[in-house]
Structures are given as C-alpha cells and as structure tokens.
Amino acid sequence: MFDPLSLKYDANGLIPAIAQDATSSEVLMMAWMNAEAVAKTLETGRVTYWSRSRQSFWIKGETSGHTQELVEMRVDCDSDCLLVLVHQTGAACHTNRRSCFYTAIRDGDEVEILQPMS
C-alpha cells in the first residue's frame, strides 16, 4: 500500500502537484500538497491541495464548482513532485480560464493565449 510519507516534501512539508487533464493531456495548473492532502485525494478521489495563503486544505471546486476528479496520481523519479491526472469540470484557474498557463512568452513578449471561459 502506498504511504504518502514516502514522498520527499520541502522544508514546509509540501510537494508540488501538477494537474493535467487525463483526456486531452492539457496542463491545467500547479498547486501544493502536504502528506494529508495526498492521502485525502487518494481516499476520496476529489483533488485536495494545501493553501499556503490560508494555511488550510482546499478541495478543488468546493466553492466554485470547478472540480477535479482524480483519475490517477503519478510520482516523479525523485519522489519530489506529483502529476495528478484529472477529469476537470469547468475552469482550473481562478481567473476562470481552462488552464493557469494562459500566458506565452513569444519573441520576448508576453502573449495571452487563453481567454476566460464564458
């Protein structure tokens, strides 16, 4: 059985988690998890992060309705980063965009490549 404590967390007890759409492979967002958030995510199937600003758990979509259903959690080769494959409902970004990665650097300029969802 997988033990979340086997992961390598930073000095604050956190590990980066990259959320990716399980169907399209689109990279949606990056957030932080602690061992308890990892365990809750695996137990419930609802992706749970650790909010550094609020110092509390954050279940994606709990207030917005833009949920992330866990399909699979993957651990990188160093056990210090997670890839969370999800079924995303609605926007993943708090700016109401599908992905948090909506700004590209092209020819030295920032270019907005995703508009907010309507």
C-alpha positions in Angstrom: 0.0 0.0 0.0 1.3 3.4 -0.9 2.4 5.6 2.0 2.2 9.4 1.4 5.0 9.8 3.9 7.4 8.1 1.4 7.4 11.2 -0.7 10.0 13.9 -0.4 8.5 17.1 0.9 10.2 20.5 1.1 11.1 22.2 4.4 7.5 23.3 4.8 6.2 19.8 4.4 4.9 20.5 0.8 5.2 18.8 -2.6 4.3 20.4 -5.9 1.4 18.8 -7.7 0.8 19.4 -11.4 -2.8 18.9 -12.6 -3.2 17.5 -16.1 -6.4 16.7 -18.0 -6.5 12.9 -18.3 -8.2 13.0 -21.7 -6.6 15.9 -23.5 -3.2 15.9 -21.7 -3.6 19.7 -21.3 -1.6 21.0 -18.3 -4.1 22.8 -16.1 -2.4 24.1 -13.0 0.2 23.6 -10.3 -0.5 23.7 -6.6 0.9 22.3 -3.4 0.0 19.3 -1.3 1.1 18.0 2.1 1.0 14.4 3.1 -2.5 14.7 4.4 -3.7 16.3 1.2 -2.2 13.4 -0.8 -3.9 10.9 1.5 -7.3 12.7 1.2 -7.0 12.9 -2.5 -6.3 9.2 -2.8 -9.0 8.3 -0.3 -11.8 10.5 -1.7 -11.0 10.9 -5.4 -11.5 14.7 -5.0 -8.3 16.5 -5.6 -7.3 18.3 -2.3 -4.5 20.8 -2.1 -2.8 22.8 0.7 -3.4 26.5 0.5 -0.2 28.3 1.7 -2.0 31.6 2.0 -4.9 30.3 4.0 -3.0 27.6 5.8 -5.8 25.1 5.2 -7.0 22.4 2.9 -8.5 23.3 -0.4 -10.7 20.8 -2.2 -10.6 21.9 -5.9 -14.1 23.2 -6.8 -15.5 23.2 -3.3 -16.8 26.8 -3.7 -16.5 27.3 -7.5 -18.0 24.1 -8.7 -14.9 23.7 -11.0 -14.0 20.3 -9.6 -11.1 17.9 -10.3 -11.9 14.2 -10.1 -8.8 12.1 -9.7 -8.1 9.6 -12.4 -4.5 8.7 -11.4 -1.7 10.1 -9.3 1.9 9.7 -10.5 5.1 10.3 -8.7 8.2 11.5 -10.5 11.6 9.7 -10.4 12.9 11.6 -7.4 9.6 11.3 -5.4 9.6 15.1 -5.0 6.8 16.1 -7.5 3.4 14.8 -8.3 1.4 14.6 -11.5 -2.3 14.4 -10.9 -4.3 13.2 -13.9 -7.9 14.6 -13.5 -11.3 15.0 -15.1 -11.7 18.8 -14.9 -15.1 20.3 -14.7 -15.1 24.0 -15.7 -12.1 26.3 -15.3 -9.0 25.1 -13.5 -7.6 28.6 -13.0 -9.0 31.2 -10.5 -9.1 33.6 -13.4 -11.9 31.5 -15.0 -9.6 30.1 -17.7 -9.3 26.4 -18.5 -5.6 26.4 -17.6 -3.4 28.6 -15.4 -0.8 28.6 -18.2 -2.5 31.2 -20.3 0.5 33.5 -21.0 3.1 32.5 -23.5 6.5 34.2 -24.0 6.9 34.8 -27.7 9.7 36.8 -29.2 10.4 38.3 -25.8 6.8 39.4 -25.3 4.0 38.1 -23.1 1.1 37.0 -25.1 -2.3 35.9 -23.6 -3.2 32.7 -25.4 -6.4 31.7 -23.4 -9.4 33.9 -22.8 -11.6 33.4 -19.7 -14.4 30.9 -20.1 -17.8 32.3 -20.6 
